[in-house]
Amino acid sequence: MITVNIVAQSGYAWEEEIDVETIEDASDIIQDIVDEHGDIERVELVTDDGPENIWTMDDKMTQKFTHNGKEYTLTADAVLSNRVFPGWYNDVLEGEVYQAEYQADAVDAAGNDCLIVWHFDETRGEEIEDEGNYPWDDDHIYKVIER
């Protein structure tokens, strides 16, 4: 059993006990907590020596992704692509769903430069205000462009 301290951006904090043996075993559970709450600033492992940061808000955009069996590591934060494509922002009216497209530089396991592209469903006029609240995960990768 491990105990983690979760700190929201508002400063509110709470402890969670996770029934695993190692912190590595808890990574998916911790990511679920972060995804569920969306405004998490950091997660700390509670130890006898005091809290130890194991996840911070900065980690949200600097992580590894897997697409079609290949692993990629981000080398930059994701940004809105501003690319025109079928289903983008200007193809819909207020209240209709469109695809928001983000991209980030990455490298594959061999160190080759790539571009990861994500698509997220958005409703025009009801957009997510904090881009950190998008589900930055493997399931939302639209494509990877190897350079």
Residue pairs with C-beta under 8 A, 6 or more apart in sequence:
1 17
1 18
1 19
1 20
2 17
2 18
2 20
2 21
2 22
2 23
2 26
2 45
2 46
3 15
3 16
3 17
3 18
3 45
3 46
4 15
4 16
4 18
4 26
4 30
4 43
4 44
4 45
4 46
4 54
5 13
5 14
5 15
5 43
5 44
5 45
5 46
5 51
6 13
6 14
6 15
6 16
6 33
6 37
6 40
6 43
6 44
7 13
7 40
7 41
7 42
7 43
7 44
8 37
8 39
8 40
8 41
9 39
9 40
9 41
9 57
10 39
15 46
16 33
18 26
18 29
18 30
20 26
20 29
23 45
23 54
30 43
30 54
30 55
33 40
33 43
34 40
34 43
34 55
34 60
35 135
38 130
38 132
38 133
39 130
39 133
40 55
40 57
41 56
41 57
42 53
42 55
42 56
42 57
43 53
43 54
43 55
43 56
44 51
44 52
44 53
44 54
45 51
45 52
45 53
45 54
57 132
60 132
60 136
61 74
61 77
61 78
61 104
61 132
61 136
62 74
62 77
63 73
63 74
63 136
64 71
64 72
64 73
64 74
65 71
65 72
65 73
65 74
65 106
65 116
65 137
65 138
65 141
66 72
66 138
67 116
67 138
67 141
67 143
67 144
68 144
70 108
70 109
70 144
71 108
71 109
72 106
72 107
72 108
72 114
72 116
72 144
73 106
73 107
74 104
74 105
74 106
74 116
75 104
75 105
75 106
75 107
76 104
76 105
77 104
78 102
78 103
78 104
78 116
78 118
78 131
78 136
79 102
79 103
79 104
80 100
80 101
80 102
81 101
81 102
81 103
81 117
83 101
84 90
85 99
85 101
87 98
87 99
88 98
88 99
88 101
89 98
89 100
89 122
89 124
91 98
92 98
92 124
93 124
94 124
94 125
95 123
95 124
95 125
95 126
96 123
96 124
97 121
97 122
97 123
97 124
98 121
98 122
98 123
98 124
99 119
99 120
99 121
99 122
100 119
100 120
100 121
100 122
100 127
100 134
101 117
101 118
101 119
101 142
102 117
102 118
102 120
102 131
102 134
103 115
103 116
103 117
103 118
104 115
104 116
105 113
105 114
105 115
106 113
106 114
106 115
106 116
106 144
107 113
107 114
108 114
108 146
112 146
112 147
113 146
113 147
114 144
114 145
114 146
114 147
115 144
115 145
115 147
116 141
116 144
117 141
117 142
117 143
117 144
117 145
118 134
118 136
118 140
118 141
118 142
119 140
119 142
120 128
120 134
120 135
120 140
122 128
128 134
134 140
